[in-house]
């Protein structure tokens, strides 16, 4: 029986473990796309997808003209990394009466970090949606979501200040066939900016929980966003344990 072909997620997992275990140190150059393709016996496209997945999760960063380098600073960037095998429901489950408000939607020039995540040149326009969720007289969620510029024509609803089912990612999948294969959530405690302080009705530099989410279809990023939650809002996440041996 011929061996099953190796997928890009298996390759990414291999290097992820080496980086996390410090067998590949922070800043060390990772194998090239061609090198990975030859070592694993896969197409260069598969090797490229593996490196992009590592970069999306924060385990690698592109180095101009040199490919990718390992990126893992546990004491600077993260205190805990948890890999979950499975899926999570998109979006939060709101309580009856919660109001979803889209503050703005349109093509906006990207900054350096956002452009890097989307894989476009810094300053190039991309789709940006800003929104919040209000519960009674309190804002419990504020978010920025970036989408690749080509989706503006393919999914025109992204440019509308409306929030209706089935949701943006589902619309993208239906219109383009691009389905999410990997989602990375990073959580950190930040301090509110002036904009966030006004929205939440708190003093500037008040602690806030920030969740960065990137969705990837294996070829590129579908959505990259950040959501802020004020104090005294509980973000509950439930996981189903799966016995990998069965």
N, C-alpha and C positions, 0 to 999 in steps of 0.2 A: 504494500500500500504506500503510495507516494505521500511524503510528509505534507501537512497542511501549510499553505503559504503564511509567512510571517506578516502580521499587520503593523501599521505604524505605531499603534498604541503599545504593543509589546516592546518595540524598539525604544520608544520614549520611556517606558517603565524601567527598562534595563539601565539607561543612562541616568534616570531620575534617582534610582537607588545608589548608583555609584557616586553621584554628586552629594546626596543626602548623607551618605556614609563617609564622605570626605576622601574617598578613593580618587575622585577627581576634584581638585581643590578649586576654590573660587577664583575665577579669572583664567583658569587653564583652558586652552583652546580645545574644543570638541572636534571629533572627526568630521571631515568634510562630507557633503552630500554624496559625492562619488565614493568616498571611503566607506561610508555606512552601507551604501548600496552594494558594494562589492563584498563587504564582510558578511552581510546578512542575506545576500542573494536576492535582493529586491530591486524594484525599479527606483530610479532616482526620485521620482515623484513621491514614492512612499517614504524614502529617506528624508526628503524635504518636509513632508507633513510631520514626521516625528520631531524634527528640530523645531518646527513652528509650535508644536504642542508643548515642548519643553519651555520655549520662550514665553508662551502664553501663561504658563503656570509659575513663571518666575525662576525657573531652574537654568535658564540660558538667556543670553542676550546677544543680539547681532553685533558683530564688529566689522566695520566697513572694510571690504576687501579681504577679510580673513575668515569669513563664515560666522561661526558662533563660538562663544566662550561660556564656560560654566558660571552660574550666578547663584550663589547660595550663602547668605550671611544670616545665620540663625539668630544672632544676638542683635542685629541691626534691623532686619526686615521681618522676622517672624519668631514667635515663641513656640509655636506648635503647628505642625502640618498633619492633616488628617486626609487620607485618601478613602473615598467612599465608592464602592463598587455598586452601581445602580443608577437610578435617576431621581431627580427631585422635581416636584411640581413647579411649574413656572409661575413666578409672581407670588405675592402673599395672599393668604385667605383673609378677606376683610370681614368685619362684623356688619350686620344689617345696619343700614343707615350711614355707613362710611361714604364719603364723597371723594371721587377721583377727579382731579382737576389737572388738565394739561395747560401749563402756563405758556408754552411756546413750542413751535415745531417749524423747522426750516433748514436751509443750507447755511452752515456757519463755518468759517475758516478754523482749521484744527491747530491746536498747539503741538509742540514737539512730542510729548508723551502720547497724546491721543492719536496723533498721526502714526507713530511707531506701532501702536497696538493694531490700528486698522490696516497697516501696511501701505500707507500713502505718504506723499511728500508733505512735510510740515508746511502749514499755511494753506494747503488745499482744502476746499470746502467738503464737508460731509454732512450727513443728516444728524441734527441734534434735536432731541425731544427733552423738555424739562417739565416735570410734573410733581404733584404732591397728593397726599391723601389726608383729608380732614375728617376728624371724628369729633362731632359737636363743634365746640369753639377752639379745638386744638389741632394743630398739624402734627401727625404722627409719622410722616414719611415724606422725604423730599429727594428727588432723583434727577440725574442727567443721564441720558442714554444716547450713545453715538452709534450710527449705522453707516456702512460703506456707501460712498456717493452714488454708485450705480443703482442702488436700491430706490433712489428717489423716483426714477422713471418706472421701475418694475413694480414698486409697491407705493403708489401715490398716496395711500392713506397715511403713510409715515409723516407726510407734510401737513396733515390736518390736526387741528387742536381738539381732537375728539378721542375718547377712550371707549371703544366698543368691542364686544367679543368678535373673533376668538382670541385677540391679542396680536401684538406685532410680530413675534417670532413665528406664530402659526401662520400668519399671512405671508411672511417671507417664505416659509417652507412650501406653502401652497402655490405661490407665484413663481418660485424659482427652482423648486426641488431640492434646495439646500437644507439639509436636516442637521440639527445639532448633534454632534458626536461626542463633544467634550465641553463641560462647563467648569470653570474655575471660579471659586468664591474666595476672596481674601477679606478678612475682617481686621479692623484696627480701630483704636480709639483716637479720635482727632479732636481738634478744637474748632468751634464754629467760626466760619468767616463772617464778614459783615452781612452778606446776603443770607446765609443760613440763620444767623441770629435774628434777622428781621422776620424770616419766615416762621421760625419756631417761637418767636416772642421771648427770647432769652438774651442775656448779655453776650456780647462778643467774647470769644475764647472760652465759652462754656463747653465741657466735654460732650462729645457726640460719637455715636457708633457709626463707623463708615464701612460699608460692604462694597467691594469692587467685584463686579461680575463680568466675565468674558465668555462668550459662547463661540464655539469654533466648529466648523463642519468638516474639518480635516484638510481643507484647501485654503481656508481663510476665515477671518473673524466675521461673524454674522452680527453680533452686537457687543458693545463694550460700554459698560456704564458703572456709575457709582451711586449708591443710595445711602442717605444719612438718616439715622433714627435718633431722636432726642432722648434725654434721660427719662426713666420710668416708663419706657416702651419696651415690652418684652418681645424679642424675636425668637420664637420657638421653632426648633427644627427637629423633626422626628425621623429616625432611621430604622429600617427593617434589616435585622441581621440575617445574612444568608450564608448557609454552610457551603463553602466553595467546593467541598468534596462531593456534594450531591448534584 
